[in-house]
Amino acid sequence: MTIYRTDIEKALDEIISNEEGMRFQGLAVVLAKLKCPELIASERHNDLGLDAYVPAHLAHDGIGKALASSLTATLEKIKGDIKQFQKHVNDVSILLFATPKKVTRDAEKKWMDEIQD
């Protein structure tokens, strides 16, 4: 069975429309683990802003990594998650952000620059 991009976009739109943030979080963790298999999924509630995380001391390259996901694609959401997890975790050097919304390369660059500042 062939899966088309339009089918995926329709399914993501349905997740957004039905406000299924937890369902998207599960999908985001699975997809992030394809890129970074060492990520450890967090509990779905009270996750301190980290949907998945690997501490630096457990990471094969010694770099702490985290995943934050949201149906909301805004810089404010990302900053809020960073502020929340930095109270408890201080070794995250790489943050992956997953959202079903479209984010342009221009917006992505601006967000990275602002977060690094």
Buried (B, 14 or more C-beta within 10 A) or exposed (E): EEEEEEEEEEEBEEBBEEEBBEEBBBBBBEEBBEEBEBBEBBEEEEBBBBBBBBBBEEBEEEEBBBBBBBBEBBBEBBEBBBEBBEEEBEBBEEBBBBBBEEEEEEEEEEBBEEEEE
